[in-house]
Amino acid sequence: MRYYGGAVMTRNEIRMSARELLDLLAGKLDYELFAKRYDLGGGNLFRLFRDRGRMISSAAVEHCPDEDDDWVVLRFSDGDPATSEFTVPEGQPPSA
């Protein structure tokens, strides 16, 4: 049986299986299956951050010597206006 490490998502971070990420990048894991496994209730977990204008601010591998897998830890910045849709604050008329 194949090992699937899973993922944990918080407000500013995604922790995912290093083995599964490598399988995805190597083409051994179909993206559709990856996306299905890593759907934490809101669709594509990377799109959730991207749609909020949140960019990757750091990436690291957390080694787990007593486990069969390690974690890839992606941390995200607060919203970046350059990658977000422009919105007019409530009560403010758009300027011409």
N, C-alpha and C positions, 0 to 999 in steps of 0.2 A: 504494500500500500504506500502511496506517495504521501509525503509530508507537506502539509499546507500550514504555514506559520501564522497567518492571520494579520490583522492590523488593529491599531488603536488610534483614534483621532481625538484631538482636543481642539480648543479654540485656535491655537497657533502651531499645531504640530501633527504630523502623521508619522506613526511608527509602523513599519511593515517588514515582512519577512525578507531578508536579504536573498534567500534562495529563490523565492518566487519572483522577486524583482529581476534577478539575473536571468531566470528562465524566460521572463517576458522580453527582456532586452535581447536575449539570444534567439528569440523566435521559437522557443520550445513550448511556450505557454501562449495559447491563443488569447488575443486581447479581449474577446467577448467573454471568455471564461474568467479571466482576470477581473474584468469590470464587474461581473456578476458576484464574484467572491468578495470583492472589496467595496460593494455598495453598502454603505453604512446607513441606509435609509434615506439618502438624499440624492441618489444618482452617482455619477462619476465624482469620486472624492477630490480629484485634482481640479475638476471644473468648479466645484463648490468654492475653493479658495480663489481660483482665477477670476471667477465671475464677481467676486467681492474685491477685486483689485489687489489681492494679497499675493506677493511674489515670494519665491523661495529665498530666505535670507541666510540659511546655513543647511548643510547636509553633513551627516556623520554616520559612521557605522559603530554601533554599540555591540561589542563582542560579548558573547555569552558562552564562556568556556565549558560550562556544565550542561549546555543544551545542544540540540542538533542543528541549530540555526542561530543567526545573529539578527539584529534589528538594523534597518536603515531608518535613520531619524531625519525627517525633513522639517525644518522650522520655517514659518512664514511670517513676513513682516505685516504690520498693520496696513490698511488700505493704501494703495499707491494711486494717486489721481491720474497718472499717465496711463494706467491700464484699466481704468474704470470708466463706465459710461458717465457722461456729464449729466448731472441732475440739478435743477433749480431748487434751492431750499424753499420749503413751504412758506407762503406769504410774500415771496419775492417775485415781482414780475420779471420775466426774461428781458434782458436788455437787447436793443436792436443792433 
